């Protein structure tokens, strides 16, 4: 029995020794596992090929320089250098003191009459004239003109001869009086121009041409009709005309004694059309080459 246990122990020890020997051999044949600190295997990259760039091309020094085109000139406004005088007829306080109707005349007339008044609107003529004058001044200045008003407010008091003398002093190229008309016949309506009689001025032909141009444009812009001898009448008894030594015309813009025209002439939007039409006529007068042959301004 003792011999059996001794033999068993020997066999167990021998088996254990063989197992350890086999484990060491197996460990020697297994490749070590790379750790995180192991250097990565380099990956081959493509060969970088350098490309030679051509030399910069320089302009031929013998070629002439390209000329710089001159700047396109901005055309001058159509009324550039033109002086326009505007007389808004009448004033808030009429002046019935008299003055000669002409430098060489003994005939007297009030320095400034009251004017007329709207049959429906009750608006005074001097108000309409002043409103249109301000609008017209702005339009003419936008066209390059220098504009002179005989009065700037309805409270200004100035006689007819003084208005003319103001135009003379400013050497205006054209003066225009702005008026509205009135009559006992409430059916009468329409616009017309007044120019000095032929024996009262050295600018008769110019006055007629200016009046024709202004009335044509005015009627086209407003839709009002022209009356009185194709729209133009001639006067020798107007103080402003007789004292003025410059080209001058007067427009009667319509009848405040007519209900329909009263409501038009006193309307702000319609006054825009009135001033626009007068301005267009003045521009056409000073630029006749812009009017198509055989046409009207």
C-alpha positions, 0 to 999 in steps of 0.5 A: 500500500505504501508503495502505491502512494509513492508511485502515484506521487511520482507520476503526478510530479512527472506530469506536472513537470511535462505540463510546465515544459510544454507551456514554456515552449508555447509561450516562446512561439507566440508573437508579442502583441504590440502595445499602444506605444508601439510605433505605427508601420509607415505607409508609403506615400505618392511621390511628390512631383514639382511642376515648374511654372512658366516665367511671367509674361511681361508686356512688350515695352515697344507697344504704345499705351492704350489711351484712356477714353475721355469722360462723357460730359454730363449735358447741361440742364435745358435752362442753364444760365437762363434768368426767369422772372415770375410775378404772382399777380395781386396781393393780400392788401391791394394798393389803390394809390396811383402811378403812371401806366407807362414811363411817358404817360400821364394816365394813372392806374392803381398800383395793385388791384384786388383781383378776383375770387373763386365763385365756389371756393371763395379762394382769392386770386392772389393765393392761387397765383402765389401757390402756382408761382412757388411750384413753378419756381421749383420746377424751373430751378430743377431745369437749371434756371435762376428764378426771381419772384416779385413777391414771396408772401401774400402780405408783400406790398409791391406796385406794378411798376416796381415789379417791372423795374425788378425784372429790369434790374435782374436782366431776366431773359423772360418774365411771366405774370401769373393771373386768374380771370373773372367775369359776370358771365359764369359760363366763360372758361378757358386759358389765354395769354396776354402780350404787350402790343407791338408798339410797346416793346422791342421783344414783340416777336419773342413775346409772341413765340413765348406765349404760344409755347407756354399756352400750348404746353399749359393746355396740354398739361391741364386739359383746359381749352384756349380762348380769345383769338387763338389764345393770345391777346395784345394789350398796351394799357398794362403797367407791368408791360409798359415799364418792363424793358425785358421779354414779358408775357402774362398767362390768365390760367383760367376763370375763378368765376366759372364753377368748374374751373374754380374748383380746378384752379384752387386744387393743389394737385391741379396746381401741380399740372398748371405749374408743370405745363407752364414750365414745359412751355418755357423750356420749349421756348428756350430750346426750340430745337427739341421740338419735332418739326411741325410739332408743338411744344 
